[in-house]
């Protein structure tokens, strides 16, 4: 390799190491993929806190809720609107579109599941 190639390789390596740290310093969460893998491999994830949200859609046929929600800290999810499965379909009887709720959610593989909900 030439000196120029060595410098280019060193700059790319340094960028790959520094950019995630700069993103973290700017307030973006750092994702530790090995931590996610070990949590799904049987280790206990942090206890879920209640998250505030608004019910946008109730689908009793599929057992799913669409919720516009704040940050879900225990699964490191920023505020957004998305579809969740419910742990118990009876939960769907207690909510309707437009309800302001507090809920707990967990991630099970690729599924996001509401485990508790309060109006």
N, C-alpha and C positions, 0 to 999 in steps of 0.2 A: 504494500500500500504506500501511496505517496503521503507526504506530510499534509497536503490539502485533504485527502480522503480521511486521514486520521483526525484532522480537526473537524471535519464535517460529522464524522461518526461520534466524536466526543460531544459536539454541540447537540446532536440529536439525543444522545443518551442523557445529557444534562437536562434538556427540555422535558423529556419523558419523566424525569424524577421531580422536577420543580413545578411543572404546571398543575398537578393535583394539589400541591401545597398552596399554591397561589389561589386556586379555586376555593379551597377550604378557608383560607384567610379572608376571602371575599364573602364568606357566609354560606357557600354551597356545601352540602353534606358530603363527606368522603365516604365512599362505599367500600367496605371491606368484604370482598366476595367470599373469602375463606370463612369469615364469621357467619355469613348467611348459610354457607354450606354446612357448617358444623351445627348451627341452630336447627336446620331442617333434618340433620342426621340424628336427632334425639335429645340435644341439649335444650333446656328450657329457655324460651325467649322472655324478655322482660314483660311484666304484667301490663295488660292493656289499660290505659286510662280512657275515660270517656272523652269523646270527640263531639263537638257540636256540628250539626248538619241540618239540612232541609230535605225532606222526602220529595223527589221529583217524579217518581213512578213506582207503583207497586204492581208486581207481576206474580199473582198467586199461582198461575199455571206452571211457571218455571221456578218458583220459590226464590225470586230475586227482587232486590230493591235498587233503585237508582237514587243515589244520595249526593247532593252538593255538600261538601264537607270542608272543615278546616284541616290543619295538619294532623295526621295520625302518627304520633311520635313512635309508638312501639313497632311500627313497620316502616318507619322513615318515609312516609308518603306526604308530599306537599298538598296544599289545598287544591281541590279539583272536583269535578263531577264524574262519578263512575258507578258501575253496576257491581253490587255485592250479592253473594248468596247469603241465605240466613241459616243459622244452625238448626232452627226449629221453625217450620212453616207457620206455626201458630203465631209467631211474632208478626206476621203480615196482617193479622186480623186487628191488631192494635194501632195501626198507623194508616194514614191516607196521604195523598198528594198534598203538598203544601205544609204538612206538619213540621214544626221545629222540633228536633230530637237531639238527644245525647245518646251516643252508641259506643260500643266497644267492638273492635274488629281484630281479626288475626289473619295471618297468611298461612295457608297450608298448600305448599307447592306453588302452583300458579293460581290457586283459588284464593279469593279474598272473602272472608266469611264474617258476617255480623253475629257476634255471640251474645250480645245484650243490647237492648234498646229501650229508651225511656222517652216519653213525650213531655 
